[in-house]
Amino acid sequence: MLEFKYDTQLLIEGENLDEDEISEYFTEHFKGDCLLAVGDDELIKIHFHTNEPWKVLEYCASLGEIYDIVVEDMDRQSMSGELSRQRTGPEAACPVVL
C-alpha cells in the first residue's frame, strides 16, 4: 500500500501566478510527495501525490481557474497493472513517459 494514495494533476490559469510560492505553500500545508509546480505567471501545471486531493483542489481554485483535473487512485492503478502484467508479461507494466 502506498503512503500517498492519490495522484492529483491539474492546470491553474490565472494572473501573477508564482510557481515557487505555490510549491512553498504545498510543502508547508499539505502532506504528500512528488510535487511538480511548473509554468509561468498565467498557467501552472500541478502534479502531487496526496491522501487529500480535495484540499489541493480547493487551494488551487483560490488561485485561478482550474481545469484538466485528474485524480487517480494509485492503489487501483497498481492492482490493474499487476493484473495486466499477469496477462501480457512484464513489458505491459512499463509506462511511456513523453
Residue, then its C-alpha position, 0 to 999 in steps of 0.5 A: m500500500l502506498e503512503f500517498k494514495y492519490d495522484t492529483q494533476l491539474l492546470i491553474e490559469g490565472e494572473n501573477l501566478d508564482e510557481d515557487e510560492i505555490s510549491e512553498y505553500f504545498t510543502e508547508h500545508f499539505k502532506g504528500d510527495c512528488l510535487l511538480a509546480v511548473g509554468d509561468d505567471e498565467l498557467i501552472k501545471i500541478h502534479f502531487h501525490t496526496n491522501e487529500p486531493w480535495k484540499v489541493l483542489e480547493y487551494c488551487a481554485s483560490l488561485g485561478e481557474i482550474y481545469d484538466i483535473v485528474v485524480e487517480d487512485m494509485d492503489r487501483q492503478s497498481m492492482s490493474g497493472e499487476l493484473s495486466r502484467q499477469r496477462t501480457g508479461p512484464e513489458a505491459a507494466c512499463p509506462v511511456v513517459l513523453 
